[in-house]
Amino acid sequence: MFFKLLLLLAASSYVECAVELTQVSSVMLKPGDSLTLSCKVSGYSVTDSSYATAWIRQPAGKTLEWINNIWGGGDSYHKESLKSKFSISKDDSSSTVTLRGQNMQTEDTAVYYCARYLHSYTHQQHPCTKTSCRENCSFI
């Protein structure tokens, strides 16, 4: 049986709206398949340590779920329960952040977003969630 992972084009910025993150529109997988999603970043540098690029997903009818993020300096953080399923990497030369998933199952069907995190002056992470982005900028 096939299942579909839905992806949206997202533009997100915590402060200004000059940031664009571009993803593919949809992917169809079979249970057990691997997943590779890439997010092309423009408007900020994936090497800037003030920012992280994150992957977030939202299954139909459920809340947003943070998967992982990678900071400009290369440090990455993962939701503990998803750490063995998903990995994140970045390619500085192409300004691309990639999410890789393994052994994907029907319960992994969701809209997957890439989003930018801004490191605040108090060194706390402030996620750019669907709600906060909608208030501060727009999703395409």
VMD Tcl script that draws the C-alpha trace (Angstrom):
set ca {
  {0.00 0.00 0.00}
  {1.25 3.45 -0.91}
  {1.02 6.46 1.32}
  {1.64 10.07 0.61}
  {3.84 12.53 2.45}
  {2.52 16.00 1.76}
  {4.91 18.91 1.65}
  {4.22 22.59 1.33}
  {6.24 25.48 0.06}
  {6.98 27.57 3.10}
  {8.38 31.03 3.52}
  {9.17 31.81 7.11}
  {11.05 34.44 9.01}
  {10.93 35.25 12.69}
  {11.67 38.98 12.36}
  {11.52 40.08 8.75}
  {9.89 38.38 5.79}
  {12.77 38.41 3.33}
  {13.51 34.73 3.87}
  {12.41 32.04 1.47}
  {12.59 28.30 2.06}
  {11.64 26.18 -0.91}
  {10.63 22.52 -0.83}
  {9.18 20.02 -3.28}
  {5.41 19.70 -3.43}
  {4.75 16.02 -2.64}
  {6.36 12.60 -2.30}
  {4.81 9.14 -2.58}
  {6.41 6.26 -0.66}
  {5.78 2.65 0.23}
  {5.98 1.55 3.87}
  {9.60 0.80 4.73}
  {10.99 3.25 2.16}
  {13.53 5.94 2.92}
  {12.71 9.63 2.64}
  {14.89 12.53 1.53}
  {13.52 16.08 1.64}
  {15.61 19.12 0.77}
  {14.96 22.73 1.68}
  {16.70 25.41 -0.39}
  {17.34 28.48 1.76}
  {17.64 32.08 0.60}
  {17.61 35.35 2.53}
  {19.95 34.08 5.24}
  {23.05 31.93 5.33}
  {22.97 28.34 6.57}
  {26.43 29.08 8.02}
  {25.20 31.99 10.19}
  {25.29 30.79 13.81}
  {22.40 33.13 14.70}
  {20.01 30.87 12.80}
  {18.97 27.27 12.60}
  {16.89 25.56 9.97}
  {14.33 23.14 11.35}
  {12.05 20.41 10.09}
  {8.54 20.29 11.53}
  {5.64 18.07 10.53}
  {1.89 18.18 10.96}
  {-0.22 15.05 10.50}
  {-3.80 15.71 9.36}
  {-5.93 16.93 12.27}
  {-2.99 17.04 14.70}
  {-0.65 19.67 16.09}
  {2.77 20.60 14.76}
  {5.61 18.28 15.77}
  {9.23 19.46 15.79}
  {11.55 16.83 14.30}
  {15.02 18.40 14.37}
  {17.07 21.46 13.53}
  {20.61 22.33 12.55}
  {22.40 25.55 13.49}
  {24.72 27.54 11.24}
  {27.72 26.26 13.16}
  {26.69 22.67 12.50}
  {25.21 21.65 15.87}
  {22.00 19.68 15.45}
  {19.21 18.81 17.85}
  {16.59 16.09 17.52}
  {13.31 15.15 19.15}
  {14.34 12.16 21.26}
  {11.50 9.91 20.10}
  {12.34 10.56 16.43}
  {16.13 10.54 16.70}
  {16.53 7.04 15.27}
  {14.12 7.70 12.38}
  {15.25 11.11 11.08}
  {18.59 12.81 10.49}
  {19.38 16.35 9.36}
  {22.32 17.76 7.41}
  {23.21 20.91 5.51}
  {25.23 21.72 2.43}
  {26.75 25.16 2.88}
  {27.73 25.53 -0.79}
  {24.16 25.04 -2.06}
  {22.39 26.55 1.00}
  {20.36 23.38 1.34}
  {19.15 21.64 4.49}
  {18.17 17.99 4.08}
  {15.93 15.76 6.17}
  {16.44 12.01 5.82}
  {14.00 9.47 7.18}
  {14.26 5.71 7.29}
  {11.67 2.95 7.49}
  {8.84 5.39 6.80}
  {5.36 4.16 7.75}
  {1.79 5.29 7.18}
  {1.84 7.05 10.58}
  {4.58 9.32 9.18}
  {2.12 10.78 6.67}
  {2.07 14.53 7.31}
  {2.77 17.95 5.91}
  {6.50 18.51 6.41}
  {7.73 22.09 6.83}
  {11.19 23.54 6.89}
  {11.42 26.69 8.98}
  {14.02 29.07 10.35}
  {14.83 29.44 14.04}
  {16.30 32.66 15.38}
  {18.70 32.52 18.32}
  {17.59 35.27 20.69}
  {19.91 37.53 22.62}
  {19.12 35.52 25.75}
  {20.32 32.39 23.95}
  {16.93 30.74 23.99}
  {15.61 29.05 20.89}
  {12.43 30.56 19.51}
  {10.84 28.24 16.98}
  {9.18 29.73 13.98}
  {6.03 27.67 14.17}
  {3.15 27.76 11.76}
  {1.25 30.07 14.11}
  {4.11 32.46 14.85}
  {5.09 32.62 11.19}
  {1.55 33.42 10.22}
  {1.68 36.34 12.63}
  {5.10 37.56 11.47}
  {5.14 36.61 7.81}
  {3.31 34.33 5.45}
  {3.42 30.81 4.16}
  {3.32 30.61 0.39}
}
mol new
graphics top color blue
foreach p $ca { graphics top sphere $p radius 0.5 }
foreach p [lrange $ca 0 end-1] q [lrange $ca 1 end] { graphics top cylinder $p $q radius 0.2 }
display resetview
